[in-house]
């Protein structure tokens, strides 16, 4: 179990804000922090990692205290057993990929973990390259591998895929989920992409102005009511045609386009650009707007 309590006064685009974050995370969960820009998500991760000092707080992982302001305990980042993947990769430009990974090793730590991660992330052919020769997706795979070298108890991901195209984003989501399961990680992700959140997360914490305002399973959070069905997918409405009592919706699902006809009276608030979740019980599709 991971227990986190944090308080810190922050300056946001809308003025001063008090980050007041308290939660418990079960070991092995994949948790997403979701919310508008300026809600305190990145500051939360930076405090957990030891890169930012809170005004008050306590963090414990499996009973080991990383931070306790009442006892003046605040372990430095290198002693926290936490892996952090930044949005901008943060690789050392003067080192090869293998040297970047090796740099993260503890003193006297076996290099066997490097070969394992290189194989999982499929970067064996890149090991002697410098970062500037790699694509964004390749650099991000290296960044994830480097964060895992020390076998962290907690992996933090700060919108690591936001700059990638849809195809590469999907591939790296697969890699992240694979290492999450392979190494029995507890992972906290920041993401604004609803499809990504629904695909990857066991649990979602919605932040607004520094506070958790909702928490639960992704489908419980993002659909207006619980939905059941044989399958559920997400997409974005790119066209709406009114036809008598029906709406003909054109929905972008990844790179694919789907057309769905729904009852206008049952879906009066749908509009262009809405993210939606589509459910099909017994081959009769229903559609609900995501919050």
C-alpha positions in Angstrom: 0.0 0.0 0.0 1.2 3.5 -0.9 -0.1 6.3 1.3 0.2 9.9 0.1 -0.7 13.2 1.9 0.5 16.5 0.4 -0.1 20.1 1.0 1.6 23.0 -0.8 0.7 26.5 -1.9 1.2 26.8 -5.6 0.9 29.6 -8.2 -1.4 28.6 -11.0 -2.6 30.5 -14.1 -5.7 31.5 -12.2 -3.8 32.7 -9.0 -2.7 31.1 -5.8 -3.8 27.5 -5.2 -3.5 25.1 -2.3 -2.5 21.6 -3.4 -4.3 19.3 -0.9 -3.8 15.8 -2.1 -4.6 12.7 0.0 -5.0 9.1 -1.3 -4.0 5.5 -0.9 -2.9 3.4 -3.8 -2.9 -0.4 -3.8 0.3 -2.1 -4.8 0.3 -3.1 -8.5 -2.4 -0.6 -9.6 -2.1 1.6 -12.7 -3.4 5.0 -11.6 -4.0 8.0 -13.8 -4.1 11.6 -12.6 -6.6 13.5 -14.8 -7.6 17.1 -14.8 -7.2 20.5 -16.5 -3.9 22.1 -16.9 -2.9 23.9 -13.7 -4.8 21.5 -11.5 -1.6 20.4 -9.6 -0.9 17.1 -11.3 2.8 17.6 -12.2 3.5 19.3 -8.9 2.0 16.2 -7.2 4.4 13.9 -9.1 7.4 16.1 -8.4 6.7 16.1 -4.7 6.3 12.3 -4.7 9.6 12.0 -6.5 11.4 14.3 -4.1 12.0 17.1 -6.7 9.7 19.6 -4.9 9.3 20.1 -1.2 5.8 20.3 0.2 4.6 22.6 3.0 3.2 19.6 4.8 3.1 16.0 3.9 3.7 12.3 4.4 4.5 9.6 1.9 5.0 5.9 2.7 5.5 2.9 0.5 4.9 -0.4 2.1 5.5 1.2 5.5 8.8 2.8 4.5 8.6 6.6 5.1 9.9 8.8 2.3 8.5 12.0 3.6 7.1 13.1 6.9 7.1 16.8 7.5 6.1 16.3 11.2 9.3 14.3 11.8 11.4 16.4 9.4 12.0 13.4 7.1 12.4 14.1 3.4 14.5 11.5 1.5 16.3 12.8 -1.6 15.2 11.5 -5.0 18.0 9.0 -5.3 16.9 7.2 -2.1 13.2 6.9 -2.9 13.1 3.9 -5.3 10.9 5.9 -7.6 11.3 6.0 -11.4 10.2 9.2 -13.2 9.6 9.5 -17.0 9.4 13.1 -18.1 7.5 14.5 -21.1 10.8 15.7 -22.7 12.7 12.4 -22.3 15.7 14.0 -20.4 18.3 11.7 -21.9 22.0 12.6 -21.7 22.8 13.8 -25.3 26.6 13.0 -25.0 26.0 9.3 -24.0 25.0 6.4 -26.1 21.7 4.7 -25.3 23.5 1.9 -23.5 25.5 4.4 -21.5 22.3 6.3 -20.6 20.8 3.1 -19.2 24.1 2.1 -17.4 24.3 5.5 -15.8 21.1 4.7 -13.8 22.6 1.5 -12.3 23.2 1.4 -8.5 26.8 0.8 -7.5 27.6 -2.9 -7.8 24.1 -3.6 -9.4 24.2 -6.3 -12.0 23.9 -5.2 -15.7 21.5 -8.1 -16.4 18.5 -5.8 -15.9 19.8 -3.7 -18.9 19.6 -6.6 -21.3 16.1 -7.5 -20.0 14.8 -3.9 -20.5 16.5 -3.6 -23.9 14.7 -6.7 -25.0 11.3 -5.7 -23.6 11.4 -2.2 -25.1 12.9 -3.5 -28.4 15.8 -1.1 -28.5 18.6 -3.5 -29.0 19.6 -2.0 -32.4 19.8 1.4 -30.8 22.2 0.7 -27.9 25.2 2.4 -29.6 23.3 5.4 -30.9 23.2 8.9 -29.4 19.8 10.3 -28.5 19.8 12.9 -31.3 19.7 10.1 -33.9 16.5 8.6 -32.4 12.9 9.4 -33.2 10.7 10.7 -30.4 9.1 7.3 -29.9 12.5 5.6 -29.7 13.7 8.2 -27.2 10.7 7.7 -25.1 11.2 3.9 -25.0 14.7 4.6 -23.8 13.5 7.0 -21.1 11.0 4.4 -19.8 13.7 1.7 -19.7 16.1 4.0 -17.9 13.4 4.8 -15.2 13.1 1.0 -14.6 16.8 0.2 -14.3 16.8 0.4 -10.5 13.6 -1.7 -10.2 11.5 1.1 -8.6 8.7 0.5 -6.2 6.7 3.3 -8.0 6.8 4.5 -11.6 5.7 8.1 -12.3 4.8 9.1 -15.9 4.3 12.8 -16.6 2.4 12.9 -20.0 5.2 10.9 -21.6 3.3 10.3 -24.9 1.7 13.6 -25.6 4.1 14.6 -28.4 3.8 11.3 -30.3 1.6 10.4 -33.2 -1.3 8.0 -32.7 0.5 4.9 -34.1 3.6 5.4 -32.0 1.6 6.4 -28.9 -0.3 3.1 -29.1 2.9 1.1 -29.4 4.5 2.7 -26.4 1.3 2.3 -24.4 1.8 -1.4 -25.1 5.4 -1.3 -23.9 4.5 0.5 -20.7 1.7 -1.9 -19.8 4.1 -4.8 -20.5 6.8 -3.6 -18.1 4.1 -2.5 -15.6 3.0 -6.2 -15.5 6.4 -7.8 -16.0 7.9 -6.0 -13.0 4.8 -5.9 -10.9 5.0 -2.1 -10.8 2.7 0.5 -9.1 2.4 3.2 -11.7 1.0 6.8 -11.7 0.4 8.4 -15.1 -0.6 11.9 -16.0 -2.7 12.0 -19.2 -5.3 14.2 -20.9 -6.1 11.5 -23.5 -9.3 9.8 -22.6 -8.7 6.8 -24.8 -5.3 6.4 -23.2 -6.8 6.6 -19.7 -9.5 4.1 -20.4 -7.0 1.7 -22.1 -4.3 1.8 -19.4 -5.8 2.6 -16.0 -7.2 0.5 -13.2 -8.1 3.7 -11.2 -8.5 7.4 -11.9 -8.0 10.4 -9.6 -9.6 13.6 -11.0 -7.9 16.7 -9.8 -9.4 20.2 -9.8 -7.7 23.2 -8.3 -5.4 21.1 -6.2 -8.0 18.6 -4.8 -9.2 15.2 -5.7 -12.9 15.6 -6.7 -13.5 12.2 -8.2 -11.9 8.8 -8.0 -12.8 5.3 -9.2 -12.7 3.0 -12.3 -12.3 5.0 -15.5 -15.7 4.0 -17.0 -17.4 5.0 -13.7 -15.6 8.4 -13.8 -16.0 9.3 -17.5 -19.5 8.0 -18.4 -22.6 9.7 -17.1 -23.9 6.4 -15.9 -22.6 2.9 -15.6 -22.7 1.1 -18.9 -22.8 -2.6 -19.7 -22.1 -4.3 -23.0 -20.1 -6.9 -24.9 -17.5 -4.2 -25.9 -16.8 -0.6 -25.2 -14.7 1.8 -27.3 -14.0 5.5 -27.2 -13.9 8.1 -29.9 -14.5 11.8 -30.9 -17.6 13.1 -32.7 -16.5 14.8 -35.9 -19.9 15.2 -37.6 -23.6 15.3 -36.6 -26.5 15.2 -39.0 -30.0 15.8 -37.7 -32.5 13.5 -39.4 -36.1 13.6 -38.0 -35.9 12.0 -34.6 -32.4 10.6 -35.1 -28.8 11.8 -35.1 -26.3 10.4 -37.5 -22.9 10.6 -35.8 -19.6 10.3 -37.5 -17.1 9.2 -34.8 -13.3 9.1 -35.1 -11.9 6.0 -33.3 -8.2 6.1 -33.5 -7.6 6.4 -37.3 -10.9 4.8 -38.2 -14.2 6.5 -38.9 -17.6 5.0 -37.8 -21.1 6.1 -38.4 -23.7 5.5 -35.7 -27.4 6.4 -35.6 -28.8 7.3 -32.2 -32.1 8.6 -30.9 -32.1 12.4 -30.7 -34.3 12.5 -27.6 -32.0 10.2 -25.7 -28.9 12.1 -26.6 -29.9 15.8 -26.7 -26.5 17.2 -25.5 -24.1 15.7 -28.0 -22.0 18.2 -30.0 -19.0 18.3 -32.3 -15.7 17.5 -30.5 -17.3 15.5 -27.7 -15.4 12.4 -26.5 -17.8 9.5 -26.2 -17.8 5.9 -25.1 -19.7 3.4 -27.2 -21.2 0.3 -25.8 -22.9 -2.6 -27.7 -25.0 -5.0 -25.6 -26.5 -7.7 -27.7 -25.3 -6.0 -30.9 -27.5 -2.9 -30.3 -25.1 0.0 -29.9 -25.8 2.6 -27.2 -23.8 5.8 -26.8 -23.1 8.0 -23.8 -21.3 11.3 -23.6 -18.1 11.3 -21.6 -17.7 14.0 -18.9 
